[in-house]
Amino acid sequence: MAVQLPLDHLREIWPKDLRPALKRVASLFLAGFASTAMAYGPTGHEIVGGVADKLIANTEAGQKIYALTDGITLERASTIADEIRAWDKSGADDANTFPHYAEHPMIDKQLREFWQANPPTQDRNSVVPSHHWFHYTDVPILNLERYAGGKIGRTQWDVVHMIRFCVEVLCGEISEGNPRKITKPVAVIL
C-alpha cells in the first residue's frame, strides 16, 4: 500500500539539493509505520531514527531538524511519542511523572501541552482525540481491502492523517497554535 504524502510542499521550503534526503527520511518513517507486523518496539524505532540521523548528517535539512528539536536526535525522538504515554496514569502536570525532558525545557513544555490537548480516552465519539490514536491505523495485510475513510480502524486521527497534519504544520500551512497543540518540534517528534 502506498501512502501519498504532500511532499510537493517541500519544494517551496527546502532547497532542491535537500529534497532527496527529506524524502528518504519520510520514507524510512513510513516504512516503520507500514505494518503491524513491523511493530518492533523502541529498539526498532531507534534503528529507523538512527538511520535517518545518518542520512541528514551534515546537511541543511539536518540542521533545521535539530534546531526544531533543540538538538534531540531522530534516534532519540523516535521513542518519545511512546514514552509520554506514561503520563496517562497521573497526568502531564505531575512533576514526578516519568518521562522528564528537563535538558530540553521548551520541548518538555510543548509535549505536555500536546498531551493535555489530546488526553487518553476510550470514547471513539469524543470531539477531542486521544494521542494514542495518532500512532497507528489498521492496515489490511491482504489485498482484499484497502485503506479508506469510513472503514473500521481508520479515523481522521490515525497515523496516515497525522503524518499529513504534521507535514502541514512543518510547512506552515497549519498554525502551531492549532487545537491539537502540534508545534513544529512536536511534529518532528511525532
N, C-alpha and C positions, 0 to 999 in steps of 0.2 A: 504494500500500500504506500503510495507516495503522498506525502503531506506537502502542500504548496504553502510556502511562507512568502510574505510580501517583501522579499529581499530586494526587489527593484528599488525600494525606497532608499536603500543604502547607496545607490548611485549618486544621489544628491548630497549625501552627508559624508561619505567616506571616499577618500581618493581612490582612483582606479586601481592602483597597484596593491591596495589593501583588500579589495573585494574578494579575491580568491581565498585569502586566509580567513576572512569572516565567514564565507560560505562553508569552508571546511569545518570551522568551529561549530557553526549551526548544524551541519550535517552530523558531526560527532555527537552533539547533544541529542539530536533527533534519534540517532541510532541507539542511544542509551535508553530512550523512552519507547522505542518502536514496538516492543513486545513484552508481555508479562513473563514470557519465557526468559527474558534477559533481566529479570528483577534480581540483581545480584548483590544488593546491599551497598553499604558505604564503600567497601573496597573497590567495587566496580565503578561507582560514581567517581571516586578519586582517580582511578586509572584514566577514565574519559577526560576528567578535568586536567590531569597531568599532561595528557597528550595535547589537549587544547592549549595549555600553557606553552608547550614546546612549539606549537605552530605559530603562536603570536609573539614569541620571544623576540625582543629587539625590533619590534615593528611599531609603527604609529598606532595601529589598532590596539596592540597590547598596552601601550602607554595610556591610551584613553580608557581602556577597560580597568586597568589597575588604579587609575585616578578615580574612577567612579567607585571602585570597591575599597578605596583607602589602602591599597596595597595588598588586599586579600587575593591570593592566587585563585585561579579557577579550580585547581585541585582542592583547595580548602573550601571554597564556596560551594562545591558540588554536594556537600553533605549538610549545609546549613538549613535548607528548607525542611529536611527531615529532623534535624536537631531541635528546631523550635517547636516541634510537636510536644516536647517535654513541658512546655508552658501550658498545655491543655489541662493539666491536673490542678494547678493553683493560679494560673493566670500569668500574664506577661508583666504585671506590675510588681510581683513579689521579687524583691531584690535578692533573695536567697535561691531562687529557682535557676537551675542549670538550663540552658547554657547562658553564659555571660560573654559579651564581646567587649569587655572593658578597654582593651587595647585599640578598639575602633568605636568610640562613643557615638559618632554620627550613624554608623551602620547599626549599632545596637538599638539606638532610638528609633530608627526607621523600621527595623524588623519588628520591634514591639508595637509600633503604630500599625504596621501591616497586620500583625496577628490580631490586634484589637478590632480592626476593621473587618476581619474575616474570621470570627471566632468559631470554634468547633460546634457543629450541630449535626444531628441526625435527620432533621426535618428537611426533606428534599424540596419542600414548597417554601422554604424560608426565602424572604426577599434579600437577606444578607447571606452570601455564600460562605461556606466553611473553607478555610485554607487547605483542608485535606483534599477537597475536590479538584484543586488546581494541579495535583501531582500525577493524575492518571486518567485514562479513559479505557473503556472496554473495547479492544480492537479484535475483531474476529481473526482467527488463525487460518480459517478455511476461506476459500473464495466464494462461498455460498452467500455471504453477507458482506456488505461494505460499510465503512464508517459513514454515517449520515445523521443529520439532525433529526430529532424526534425518536430515535431508537433508544432502547434501554441502555443505560450506561453512558450515553452521550448527552452532555449538557452544555450550556453556554459558558460554563466554568471549568470544563475539562482541560487537560493539558494541551490539546490541539488549539483550542481557543485562547488559552492563556499565553501560549508562545506568541501568537499573533498580537495579543494585547501588549505583552512585554516589548515586542519589537516596535509597536506603535508608540509606546512610552519613550523608548530609546531614540526614535526618530523625531520626537516632539509632536506627533500627531495627537497624542493623548496627554493631557496635562499631568504633571507629577502630583497635582492636588486632586487627583481622581478619588472617588469614594472608596476604592479598594486599597488606597494608600500604597500603590505600587509606584515607587520613585525609580529613577534611573538605576541607582545602586541595587535596589531590591529586584528590579527587572533582570539585571545581570545575574544576581544570585539565584533567582528562581529558574 
